[in-house]
């Protein structure tokens, strides 16, 4: 534990916790301090001025990051017949209907995201208690319930990130890896913040985006200057 403490202490050195850093400076600091033995995920935390307990203040959506997430995403698609063939051709890892339902109900969840055609939702709805807590339940608001399975699969494989505000009014999402070029991380961060801004609900009052912070999986949080991520 002593080594972990020393590493964290070293990572925090030189970071002013009361300062709002320009995006380029924050990205440089995160990359510099991403020293774990694995390629750490770069994560964004966005504090919003909403109360998600009210339906008209819920923030939810999806954003296709221009430079991907750096993750190999396994995609499962609930579809039949021609749509099932379309999903396979698009690169889906798992495609099925009742057979896939049985596998998931049996505890086999060998995928990261789920897509379904609209006609399959009565079937997929039975998996709410399994997929819901994992954040995998297909939803038309984030493009995972759609007849256009080709686009949905390619988006998921290419870097689509789903976001949903938590009870405390915060959105957490990965925006790439520490190994990414700084410029690509900056583009991904701006794309996600822009998507969240565009998803502003009608019930939001006052300041919508309050704070934005950047960190790596094992690194300290670095506050961002809002102007640098929304310009």
Backbone as CSV, one residue per row, in Angstrom:
resi,resn,N_x,N_y,N_z,CA_x,CA_y,CA_z,C_x,C_y,C_z
1,UNK,0.827,-1.210,0.000,0.000,0.000,0.000,0.857,1.254,0.000
2,UNK,2.101,1.125,0.604,2.980,2.296,0.660,3.351,2.768,-0.728
3,UNK,3.611,1.798,-1.631,3.977,2.159,-3.002,2.833,2.866,-3.715
4,UNK,1.606,2.384,-3.491,0.441,3.016,-4.103,0.313,4.453,-3.607
5,UNK,0.500,4.645,-2.305,0.412,5.978,-1.729,1.441,6.920,-2.321
6,UNK,2.652,6.423,-2.495,3.722,7.249,-3.058,3.413,7.633,-4.503
7,UNK,2.867,6.669,-5.254,2.560,6.953,-6.654,1.476,8.010,-6.781
8,UNK,0.428,7.874,-5.962,-0.662,8.848,-5.991,-0.165,10.223,-5.555
9,UNK,0.665,10.235,-4.514,1.213,11.508,-4.034,2.045,12.177,-5.121
10,UNK,2.840,11.371,-5.832,3.674,11.910,-6.911,2.821,12.442,-8.056
11,UNK,1.714,11.745,-8.337,0.829,12.165,-9.430,0.154,13.498,-9.128
12,UNK,-0.079,13.745,-7.838,-0.771,14.981,-7.456,0.158,16.184,-7.378
13,UNK,1.446,15.923,-7.301,2.410,17.019,-7.190,2.359,17.929,-8.417
14,UNK,2.351,19.226,-8.168,2.349,20.174,-9.276,0.970,20.516,-9.800
15,UNK,-0.077,19.900,-9.229,-1.445,20.192,-9.660,-2.122,21.077,-8.612
16,UNK,-2.598,22.211,-9.042,-3.306,23.137,-8.160,-4.788,22.754,-8.179
17,UNK,-5.281,22.217,-7.089,-6.659,21.717,-7.029,-7.694,22.843,-7.086
18,UNK,-7.247,24.076,-6.899,-8.166,25.215,-6.952,-8.135,25.936,-8.299
19,UNK,-7.292,25.461,-9.210,-7.130,26.118,-10.499,-7.947,25.432,-11.587
20,UNK,-8.512,26.227,-12.496,-9.188,25.696,-13.679,-8.192,25.742,-14.828
21,UNK,-7.792,24.580,-15.308,-6.761,24.487,-16.342,-7.353,24.558,-17.747
22,UNK,-6.615,25.171,-18.664,-6.994,25.156,-20.071,-6.951,23.701,-20.538
23,UNK,-7.798,23.352,-21.497,-7.921,21.958,-21.934,-6.572,21.349,-22.314
24,UNK,-5.797,22.033,-23.136,-4.508,21.492,-23.587,-3.584,21.212,-22.407
25,UNK,-3.570,22.100,-21.424,-2.712,21.921,-20.250,-3.184,20.741,-19.405
26,UNK,-4.495,20.613,-19.262,-5.053,19.516,-18.466,-4.748,18.167,-19.111
27,UNK,-4.907,18.085,-20.420,-4.614,16.839,-21.139,-3.144,16.477,-20.976
28,UNK,-2.270,17.452,-21.080,-0.833,17.205,-20.919,-0.531,16.662,-19.516
29,UNK,-1.177,17.229,-18.503,-0.974,16.771,-17.131,-1.480,15.347,-16.931
30,UNK,-2.638,15.040,-17.496,-3.205,13.692,-17.365,-2.296,12.666,-18.041
31,UNK,-1.822,12.974,-19.233,-0.941,12.046,-19.956,0.381,11.860,-19.199
32,UNK,0.881,12.935,-18.667,2.154,12.893,-17.936,2.064,12.042,-16.683
33,UNK,0.874,12.040,-16.058,0.707,11.330,-14.794,0.042,9.967,-14.949
34,UNK,-0.273,9.575,-16.166,-0.867,8.253,-16.411,0.214,7.195,-16.445
35,UNK,0.734,6.838,-15.267,1.911,5.973,-15.185,1.621,4.546,-14.731
36,UNK,0.369,4.142,-14.736,0.041,2.768,-14.340,0.626,1.787,-15.352
37,UNK,0.635,0.504,-14.989,1.225,-0.508,-15.870,0.292,-0.920,-17.004
38,UNK,-0.854,-0.276,-17.097,-1.791,-0.528,-18.203,-2.146,0.806,-18.840
39,UNK,-2.752,0.749,-20.003,-3.126,1.974,-20.711,-4.399,2.534,-20.074
40,UNK,-4.228,3.494,-19.206,-5.358,4.027,-18.439,-6.394,4.715,-19.330
41,UNK,-7.646,4.623,-18.920,-8.724,5.337,-19.593,-8.723,6.786,-19.112
42,UNK,-8.929,7.708,-20.034,-9.071,9.114,-19.671,-10.556,9.372,-19.469
43,UNK,-10.919,9.876,-18.307,-12.322,10.011,-17.936,-12.706,11.470,-17.707
44,UNK,-13.921,11.785,-18.112,-14.449,13.134,-17.950,-15.598,13.097,-16.956
45,UNK,-15.613,14.042,-16.031,-16.720,14.183,-15.076,-17.328,15.564,-15.283
46,UNK,-18.618,15.603,-15.592,-19.309,16.865,-15.864,-20.395,17.073,-14.813
47,UNK,-20.244,18.107,-13.997,-21.252,18.449,-12.982,-22.288,19.372,-13.599
48,UNK,-23.539,18.950,-13.550,-24.620,19.712,-14.174,-25.569,20.305,-13.134
49,UNK,-26.162,21.421,-13.488,-27.140,22.071,-12.627,-28.529,21.525,-12.865
50,UNK,-28.685,20.211,-12.660,-29.990,19.569,-12.840,-30.271,18.652,-11.656
51,UNK,-31.530,18.315,-11.476,-31.953,17.355,-10.472,-32.638,16.211,-11.216
52,UNK,-31.908,15.128,-11.488,-32.459,14.036,-12.308,-33.638,13.300,-11.690
53,UNK,-33.993,13.663,-10.456,-35.197,13.055,-9.874,-36.450,13.560,-10.576
54,UNK,-36.306,14.708,-11.270,-37.420,15.253,-12.042,-37.263,14.852,-13.506
55,UNK,-38.311,14.303,-14.081,-38.238,13.789,-15.449,-37.801,14.847,-16.460
56,UNK,-38.212,16.116,-16.225,-37.861,17.161,-17.194,-36.442,17.706,-16.983
57,UNK,-35.680,17.066,-16.082,-34.287,17.463,-15.880,-33.321,16.289,-16.100
58,UNK,-33.834,15.199,-16.663,-32.993,14.049,-16.957,-32.134,14.344,-18.189
59,UNK,-30.863,14.015,-18.107,-29.942,14.211,-19.232,-29.427,12.848,-19.663
60,UNK,-29.668,12.518,-20.919,-29.252,11.214,-21.439,-29.015,11.328,-22.929
61,UNK,-28.030,10.624,-23.414,-27.772,10.661,-24.847,-26.568,9.828,-25.218
62,UNK,-26.088,10.020,-26.438,-24.921,9.295,-26.926,-24.103,10.214,-27.805
63,UNK,-22.826,9.939,-27.869,-21.914,10.752,-28.668,-20.899,9.826,-29.327
64,UNK,-20.723,9.971,-30.630,-19.692,9.205,-31.322,-18.403,10.027,-31.264
65,UNK,-17.444,9.551,-30.496,-16.186,10.272,-30.348,-15.412,10.229,-31.667
66,UNK,-14.923,11.363,-32.149,-14.257,11.407,-33.455,-13.028,10.513,-33.560
67,UNK,-12.397,10.211,-32.423,-11.186,9.388,-32.451,-11.344,8.069,-31.689
68,UNK,-12.603,7.669,-31.475,-12.866,6.401,-30.812,-12.554,6.426,-29.330
69,UNK,-12.787,5.290,-28.684,-12.576,5.176,-27.244,-11.288,4.439,-26.893
70,UNK,-10.726,3.750,-27.868,-9.540,2.944,-27.589,-9.885,1.579,-27.038
71,UNK,-11.171,1.285,-26.932,-11.616,-0.003,-26.404,-12.130,-0.889,-27.526
72,UNK,-11.933,-2.189,-27.381,-12.507,-3.160,-28.302,-13.893,-3.515,-27.774
73,UNK,-14.914,-2.946,-28.380,-16.281,-3.101,-27.879,-16.968,-4.292,-28.541
74,UNK,-17.443,-5.210,-27.706,-18.204,-6.358,-28.216,-19.688,-5.988,-28.225
75,UNK,-20.309,-6.152,-29.382,-21.690,-5.719,-29.589,-22.619,-6.903,-29.783
76,UNK,-23.708,-6.921,-29.025,-24.758,-7.930,-29.191,-25.974,-7.257,-29.813
77,UNK,-26.596,-7.927,-30.757,-27.767,-7.372,-31.446,-28.924,-8.358,-31.384
78,UNK,-30.070,-7.866,-30.927,-31.301,-8.654,-30.960,-32.012,-8.322,-32.270
79,UNK,-32.065,-9.282,-33.162,-32.700,-9.062,-34.465,-33.015,-10.413,-35.105
80,UNK,-33.920,-10.387,-36.074,-34.301,-11.603,-36.786,-34.136,-11.425,-38.296
81,UNK,-34.026,-12.536,-38.971,-34.077,-12.590,-40.441,-33.108,-11.608,-41.107
82,UNK,-33.629,-10.752,-41.998,-32.768,-9.855,-42.771,-31.996,-8.890,-41.878
83,UNK,-32.622,-8.425,-40.807,-31.944,-7.495,-39.896,-30.809,-8.191,-39.135
84,UNK,-30.990,-9.489,-38.860,-29.931,-10.254,-38.212,-28.739,-10.382,-39.158
85,UNK,-29.022,-10.644,-40.426,-27.954,-10.734,-41.425,-27.241,-9.392,-41.576
86,UNK,-28.018,-8.317,-41.529,-27.458,-6.965,-41.643,-26.523,-6.674,-40.469
87,UNK,-26.935,-7.095,-39.280,-26.114,-6.861,-38.092,-24.794,-7.622,-38.179
88,UNK,-24.860,-8.866,-38.643,-23.638,-9.670,-38.791,-22.697,-9.035,-39.804
89,UNK,-23.265,-8.556,-40.903,-22.451,-7.937,-41.953,-21.793,-6.657,-41.463
90,UNK,-22.446,-5.982,-40.518,-21.918,-4.719,-39.990,-20.811,-4.931,-38.962
91,UNK,-20.663,-6.197,-38.518,-19.586,-6.493,-37.573,-20.025,-6.822,-36.162
92,UNK,-21.321,-7.048,-35.950,-21.800,-7.405,-34.608,-21.141,-8.713,-34.157
93,UNK,-20.814,-8.804,-32.884,-20.144,-9.994,-32.354,-21.120,-11.115,-32.043
94,UNK,-22.314,-10.741,-31.595,-23.331,-11.725,-31.236,-24.671,-11.256,-31.789
95,UNK,-25.383,-12.124,-32.468,-26.694,-11.784,-33.027,-27.665,-12.914,-32.712
96,UNK,-28.855,-12.567,-32.234,-29.817,-13.612,-31.933,-31.157,-13.057,-31.525
97,UNK,-32.041,-13.951,-31.114,-33.386,-13.574,-30.668,-33.670,-14.364,-29.382
98,UNK,-34.570,-15.351,-29.457,-34.881,-16.146,-28.272,-33.641,-16.881,-27.740
99,UNK,-32.770,-17.306,-28.649,-31.553,-18.008,-28.230,-30.632,-17.095,-27.423
100,UNK,-30.513,-15.838,-27.865,-29.683,-14.870,-27.143,-30.328,-14.504,-25.809
101,UNK,-31.650,-14.398,-25.808,-32.393,-14.132,-24.568,-32.081,-15.214,-23.524
102,UNK,-32.124,-16.469,-23.959,-31.877,-17.584,-23.048,-30.458,-17.534,-22.490
103,UNK,-29.492,-17.175,-23.331,-28.099,-17.095,-22.884,-27.929,-16.025,-21.805
104,UNK,-28.525,-14.859,-22.048,-28.400,-13.762,-21.083,-29.114,-14.109,-19.784
105,UNK,-30.285,-14.696,-19.888,-31.018,-15.107,-18.686,-30.240,-16.154,-17.896
106,UNK,-29.423,-16.932,-18.614,-28.610,-17.955,-17.975,-27.321,-17.419,-17.385
107,UNK,-27.113,-16.117,-17.530,-25.938,-15.491,-16.924,-24.767,-15.269,-17.855
108,UNK,-24.921,-15.620,-19.143,-23.833,-15.416,-20.093,-23.954,-14.025,-20.726
109,UNK,-23.089,-13.123,-20.305,-23.101,-11.758,-20.844,-21.714,-11.472,-21.405
110,UNK,-21.504,-11.904,-22.634,-20.197,-11.792,-23.274,-20.182,-10.623,-24.261
111,UNK,-20.604,-9.442,-23.799,-20.672,-8.271,-24.666,-20.641,-7.010,-23.817
112,UNK,-20.411,-5.876,-24.480,-20.302,-4.592,-23.780,-21.491,-3.676,-24.020
113,UNK,-22.174,-3.869,-25.141,-23.327,-3.018,-25.456,-24.363,-3.838,-26.215
114,UNK,-25.617,-3.416,-26.116,-26.727,-4.153,-26.726,-27.529,-3.245,-27.647
115,UNK,-27.835,-3.758,-28.828,-28.651,-3.050,-29.819,-29.845,-3.941,-30.148
116,UNK,-30.979,-3.335,-30.417,-32.163,-4.120,-30.760,-32.991,-3.406,-31.813
117,UNK,-33.593,-4.167,-32.701,-34.558,-3.580,-33.628,-35.851,-3.355,-32.846
118,UNK,-36.667,-2.380,-33.246,-37.885,-2.061,-32.478,-38.805,-3.247,-32.222
119,UNK,-38.926,-4.148,-33.200,-39.827,-5.286,-33.044,-39.344,-6.299,-32.003
120,UNK,-38.072,-6.188,-31.604,-37.523,-7.122,-30.627,-37.680,-6.654,-29.183
121,UNK,-38.149,-5.425,-28.981,-38.199,-4.878,-27.625,-39.137,-5.626,-26.667
122,UNK,-40.265,-6.184,-27.123,-41.071,-6.978,-26.181,-40.264,-8.151,-25.610
123,UNK,-39.374,-8.697,-26.423,-38.521,-9.797,-25.987,-37.410,-9.280,-25.066
124,UNK,-36.738,-8.235,-25.515,-35.616,-7.672,-24.757,-36.093,-7.100,-23.421
125,UNK,-37.351,-6.637,-23.393,-37.900,-6.068,-22.164,-37.849,-7.029,-20.984
126,UNK,-37.822,-8.327,-21.277,-37.761,-9.333,-20.207,-36.404,-9.310,-19.496
127,UNK,-35.432,-8.659,-20.108,-34.072,-8.631,-19.553,-33.784,-7.344,-18.785
128,UNK,-34.826,-6.568,-18.524,-34.641,-5.289,-17.843,-33.867,-5.392,-16.541
129,UNK,-34.173,-6.420,-15.735,-33.518,-6.560,-14.432,-32.063,-6.992,-14.566
130,UNK,-31.726,-7.568,-15.726,-30.350,-8.022,-15.956,-29.524,-6.928,-16.617
131,UNK,-30.072,-6.352,-17.691,-29.326,-5.362,-18.464,-29.397,-3.960,-17.860
132,UNK,-30.526,-3.636,-17.226,-30.712,-2.298,-16.666,-29.621,-1.870,-15.694
133,UNK,-29.370,-2.670,-14.650,-28.340,-2.288,-13.672,-26.943,-2.159,-14.279
134,UNK,-26.708,-2.808,-15.417,-25.407,-2.748,-16.085,-25.324,-1.600,-17.093
135,UNK,-26.437,-0.858,-17.222,-26.455,0.243,-18.187,-26.467,-0.220,-19.620
136,UNK,-26.975,-1.428,-19.868,-26.943,-2.000,-21.214,-28.311,-2.077,-21.884
137,UNK,-29.361,-1.657,-21.200,-30.695,-1.796,-21.773,-30.834,-0.913,-23.004
138,UNK,-31.208,-1.479,-24.151,-31.368,-0.676,-25.368,-32.395,0.431,-25.177
139,UNK,-32.129,1.597,-25.773,-33.010,2.754,-25.621,-32.962,3.589,-26.899
140,UNK,-34.127,3.965,-27.427,-34.127,4.768,-28.653,-33.464,6.130,-28.495
141,UNK,-33.424,6.668,-27.264,-32.826,7.986,-27.043,-31.322,8.003,-27.286
142,UNK,-30.695,6.827,-27.167,-29.250,6.769,-27.396,-28.921,5.968,-28.662
143,UNK,-29.952,5.696,-29.456,-29.730,5.057,-30.747,-29.509,3.560,-30.718
144,UNK,-29.831,2.911,-29.594,-29.617,1.469,-29.530,-30.895,0.657,-29.758
145,UNK,-32.011,1.343,-29.939,-33.230,0.705,-30.455,-33.498,1.377,-31.783
146,UNK,-33.253,0.661,-32.862,-33.307,1.283,-34.180,-33.418,0.238,-35.282
147,UNK,-34.095,0.579,-36.388,-34.115,-0.337,-37.529,-32.804,-0.279,-38.312
148,UNK,-32.035,0.783,-38.110,-30.763,0.949,-38.825,-29.644,0.296,-38.016
149,UNK,-29.624,-1.031,-38.031,-28.651,-1.747,-37.209,-27.221,-1.567,-37.733
150,UNK,-27.079,-1.337,-39.023,-25.740,-1.132,-39.579,-25.083,0.086,-38.946
151,UNK,-25.797,1.206,-38.921,-25.250,2.429,-38.318,-24.999,2.241,-36.826
152,UNK,-25.937,1.602,-36.135,-25.808,1.423,-34.690,-24.592,0.570,-34.337
153,UNK,-24.387,-0.499,-35.089,-23.238,-1.374,-34.826,-21.932,-0.644,-35.120
154,UNK,-21.884,0.051,-36.254,-20.657,0.763,-36.621,-20.353,1.903,-35.652
155,UNK,-21.401,2.577,-35.166,-21.197,3.638,-34.162,-20.623,3.044,-32.881
156,UNK,-21.205,1.926,-32.436,-20.754,1.283,-31.201,-19.307,0.817,-31.324
157,UNK,-18.981,0.257,-32.466,-17.618,-0.226,-32.704,-16.649,0.942,-32.898
158,UNK,-17.152,2.034,-33.462,-16.288,3.154,-33.812,-16.061,4.173,-32.719
159,UNK,-16.741,4.031,-31.600,-16.473,4.963,-30.502,-17.683,5.686,-29.954
160,UNK,-18.854,5.079,-30.036,-20.039,5.710,-29.462,-20.016,5.579,-27.943
161,UNK,-20.222,6.700,-27.246,-20.244,6.715,-25.788,-21.632,7.138,-25.329
162,UNK,-22.252,6.333,-24.503,-23.541,6.697,-23.927,-23.314,7.435,-22.619
163,UNK,-24.134,8.428,-22.362,-24.007,9.155,-21.103,-25.372,9.331,-20.465
164,UNK,-25.361,9.339,-19.152,-26.605,9.538,-18.390,-26.251,10.183,-17.057
165,UNK,-26.960,11.226,-16.713,-26.658,11.936,-15.471,-27.020,11.062,-14.274
166,UNK,-26.132,11.061,-13.275,-26.353,10.280,-12.064,-27.181,11.088,-11.061
167,UNK,-27.534,10.459,-9.949,-28.390,11.105,-8.951,-27.820,12.422,-8.458
168,UNK,-26.500,12.509,-8.363,-25.865,13.719,-7.845,-25.715,14.806,-8.905
169,UNK,-26.246,14.554,-10.112,-26.154,15.550,-11.172,-24.837,15.518,-11.930
170,UNK,-24.155,14.369,-11.919,-22.851,14.240,-12.571,-22.905,13.215,-13.690
171,UNK,-22.205,13.515,-14.781,-22.037,12.570,-15.877,-20.581,12.126,-15.888
172,UNK,-20.361,10.817,-15.904,-19.022,10.258,-16.027,-18.935,9.497,-17.347
173,UNK,-17.848,9.686,-18.089,-17.681,8.958,-19.347,-16.213,8.908,-19.736
174,UNK,-15.819,7.799,-20.340,-14.466,7.667,-20.852,-14.351,8.368,-22.201
175,UNK,-13.231,9.028,-22.430,-13.051,9.780,-23.685,-11.785,9.365,-24.424
176,UNK,-11.235,8.194,-24.085,-10.038,7.730,-24.771,-9.061,7.085,-23.812
177,UNK,-7.832,6.932,-24.271,-6.775,6.316,-23.474,-5.604,7.284,-23.309
178,UNK,-4.819,7.081,-22.256,-3.656,7.923,-22.007,-2.692,7.890,-23.195
179,UNK,-2.668,6.759,-23.915,-1.763,6.612,-25.056,-2.174,7.434,-26.278
180,UNK,-3.397,7.968,-26.275,-3.863,8.771,-27.412,-2.996,10.027,-27.552
181,UNK,-2.884,10.507,-28.787,-2.245,11.801,-29.006,-3.076,12.874,-28.306
182,UNK,-2.412,13.901,-27.776,-3.103,14.954,-27.033,-4.222,15.591,-27.849
183,UNK,-3.944,15.882,-29.093,-4.944,16.523,-29.948,-6.189,15.680,-30.123
184,UNK,-6.033,14.359,-30.195,-7.185,13.478,-30.361,-8.016,13.417,-29.079
185,UNK,-7.343,13.443,-27.946,-8.085,13.481,-26.679,-8.875,14.775,-26.567
186,UNK,-8.252,15.887,-26.959,-8.934,17.179,-26.896,-10.174,17.185,-27.780
187,UNK,-10.072,16.611,-28.974,-11.230,16.554,-29.882,-12.350,15.709,-29.271
188,UNK,-11.987,14.580,-28.680,-12.992,13.714,-28.057,-13.689,14.413,-26.893
189,UNK,-12.912,15.115,-26.071,-13.470,15.814,-24.911,-14.454,16.884,-25.358
190,UNK,-14.058,17.679,-26.344,-14.946,18.737,-26.837,-16.218,18.152,-27.440
191,UNK,-16.094,17.022,-28.127,-17.268,16.387,-28.745,-18.254,15.923,-27.681
192,UNK,-17.744,15.337,-26.592,-18.637,14.856,-25.535,-19.302,16.020,-24.810
193,UNK,-18.535,17.046,-24.476,-19.116,18.208,-23.791,-20.178,18.851,-24.669
194,UNK,-19.915,18.952,-25.965,-20.880,19.536,-26.899,-22.163,18.713,-26.931
195,UNK,-22.028,17.388,-26.917,-23.212,16.516,-26.936,-24.035,16.688,-25.665
196,UNK,-23.358,16.829,-24.537,-24.065,17.023,-23.261,-24.767,18.373,-23.249
197,UNK,-24.112,19.402,-23.778,-24.723,20.738,-23.850,-25.978,20.695,-24.719
198,UNK,-25.896,19.986,-25.840,-27.037,19.893,-26.752,-28.179,19.078,-26.148
199,UNK,-27.857,18.247,-25.167,-28.882,17.418,-24.516,-29.528,18.118,-23.326
200,UNK,-29.269,19.416,-23.180,-29.829,20.170,-22.064,-31.350,20.028,-22.026
201,UNK,-31.889,19.576,-20.899,-33.337,19.363,-20.806,-34.106,20.668,-20.589
202,UNK,-35.371,20.634,-20.949,-36.210,21.823,-20.843,-36.334,22.314,-19.408
203,UNK,-36.250,21.400,-18.440,-36.445,21.775,-17.051,-35.210,22.334,-16.356
204,UNK,-34.077,22.372,-17.054,-32.847,22.877,-16.437,-32.928,24.384,-16.245
205,UNK,-32.626,24.851,-15.048,-32.666,26.276,-14.744,-31.295,26.744,-14.272
206,UNK,-30.988,27.999,-14.495,-29.710,28.544,-14.038,-28.542,27.995,-14.829
207,UNK,-27.379,27.886,-14.186,-26.175,27.399,-14.857,-26.301,25.907,-15.123
208,UNK,-26.153,25.519,-16.373,-26.322,24.111,-16.758,-25.033,23.322,-16.511
209,UNK,-23.939,23.716,-17.158,-22.654,23.050,-16.936,-21.905,23.806,-15.841
210,UNK,-21.778,23.202,-14.685,-21.143,23.871,-13.547,-19.640,23.653,-13.494
211,UNK,-19.219,22.406,-13.626,-17.802,22.082,-13.555,-17.495,20.905,-14.465
212,UNK,-16.266,20.879,-14.971,-15.791,19.750,-15.765,-14.408,19.383,-15.259
213,UNK,-14.192,18.101,-15.005,-12.884,17.649,-14.521,-12.409,16.459,-15.346
214,UNK,-11.104,16.363,-15.480,-10.478,15.321,-16.282,-9.549,14.502,-15.399
215,UNK,-9.481,13.196,-15.651,-8.565,12.347,-14.891,-8.267,11.091,-15.694
216,UNK,-7.253,10.358,-15.278,-7.025,9.023,-15.815,-7.528,8.041,-14.766
217,UNK,-7.587,6.763,-15.115,-8.141,5.761,-14.211,-7.526,5.815,-12.817
218,UNK,-6.214,5.952,-12.755,-5.510,5.933,-11.476,-4.968,7.308,-11.075
219,UNK,-5.307,8.327,-11.848,-4.729,9.644,-11.609,-5.665,10.607,-10.902
220,UNK,-5.146,11.749,-10.492,-5.951,12.761,-9.806,-6.843,13.536,-10.767
221,UNK,-7.907,14.130,-10.232,-8.789,14.953,-11.039,-8.196,16.330,-11.284
222,UNK,-8.398,16.834,-12.493,-7.897,18.151,-12.868,-9.070,18.963,-13.403
223,UNK,-9.360,20.091,-12.754,-10.494,20.916,-13.156,-10.176,21.663,-14.458
224,UNK,-11.176,21.731,-15.339,-11.004,22.382,-16.632,-11.650,23.763,-16.665
225,UNK,-11.014,24.662,-17.377,-11.602,25.964,-17.656,-12.718,25.733,-18.665
226,UNK,-13.949,26.068,-18.293,-15.108,25.757,-19.150,-14.978,26.376,-20.531
227,UNK,-14.428,27.587,-20.615,-14.313,28.247,-21.918,-13.455,27.447,-22.882
228,UNK,-12.472,26.728,-22.365,-11.555,25.983,-23.231,-12.171,24.707,-23.804
229,UNK,-13.277,24.245,-23.205,-13.909,23.034,-23.725,-15.213,23.318,-24.463
230,UNK,-15.662,24.546,-24.414,-16.918,24.889,-25.091,-16.711,25.874,-26.244
231,UNK,-15.475,26.317,-26.466,-15.199,27.305,-27.532,-15.292,26.648,-28.897
